Amino acid sequence: MKKKILYSVLAIVLLGFFSVAFLTCSEDEGVAIPAISIENVAGPRQGICGEFFWQVRFKLAVASPLGGWLVQKITINRQATVNCPTVYAPINVTYWEAWQVNAGKDVSIYVEANANDFDDQYSWPSWPNSEGFHNNDGELRYYENLALPADFVAKNPRTYAGDLPSTDTPPAFWGAGASEAHNLHTDWDCCDTSIQHLTTVPAFSGKPGRTITPKGGPFFEWVETLKAWTDSTGYTYYDNQHLIQNATALSQLTDAEILQGVTQYASYYAGCIPSMSKLFLILRVIYNVPNSIPMAMGRSYGSWIRPQADLTAATYNPLWPLDWDSFPAPVVLHAYMGYLGAPYNAVGEAQYFIESFGRRTF
């Protein structure tokens, strides 16, 4: 009788254990899915007239047993009213982007490769003389042992995800499991009252980014002395001349030497978008990058914000934000519009330019 009671209690305990386990497991794989935390890297910081900056990284509560993907549905809605002197085109975009997590790791491949990197950056420059709002809503989930559908394309020119695999089509697997909110909302009035508001979920106090001292030396000095594309004053005639001169100097190096310099620069300045924007510009001058190719051939290696119309165009402009002036010469003609996504893959883009376009003749 005692044995029967003991077995019954044991069965109830085991049944309870498996019931709890089932509630925290993937329906398809039967593997426990760890919870996600969002860690602050830099910001959130608010500027004037809708400007903001925020970098975060994602972390699993425990290491992934089999490897998987962090998938985020991102919805961007930014509008400025017509009541102010300047009218800006609205942005309204939704897409899904994914960060790979290797087996045995609790962070993405970006943070695993460089601890100074972020997973996701929300940033936007000021829209002067405007009144409006910006909502950046992220819904983040982790999927263990997931095989991403074929329409998740890395370097997708039809989204702002850059190097991340992404799609603008709702995935069939989306919606299962708990999610974490990754939101930034801001509104501003730079016409009458100069009022600014900014909130984030999760809520964080502003955190300064790491301070980086220019390194100098071969390759670095030709990039570091450039004006950052993110600078609010924009690129002037003299800034463009400086860009062309430094690109001409770097063109004396071999492709292998340039690729080595890009690798070292990108590692040193990991997580620093202003510094990486200099590399983004100068590679487009060194290499004979065209300003129009079929959209199917487009490759986006960074989450630089383009005009929304570019996402659905028939052709892709890999030279953007540069274009030809009256000389003709490739110069920066388009203002910085913001950055929303994973770190810029400068090494991958340099390799792509080398293999696809070759050198520009100066």
Protein Blocks (a to p, Z undefined) as FASTA:
>chain_A
ZZmmmmmmmmmmmmmmmmmmmmmccfklopacdddddddfbhcdddeehiacdddddddf
bdcfkopaddddddddddddfkbmbdcddddddddddddddehiabdfklmmomkbcfbd
cdddddehiaddddddddddddehiacdfklcghiakbcnlmaccdfbdcfkgogacddd
ddddddddfklnopacdddddddddddddddddebjehklmmmmpccfklmnbpafklmm
mmmmmmmmmmmpcfklmmmmmmmmmmmmgoilklmmmmmmmmmmmpccdfbdcfklpccf
bfcdcdfklmmmmbdcfkbccdcdfkbccddfbdcebjcdddddfklmmmmmmmmnopad
ZZ
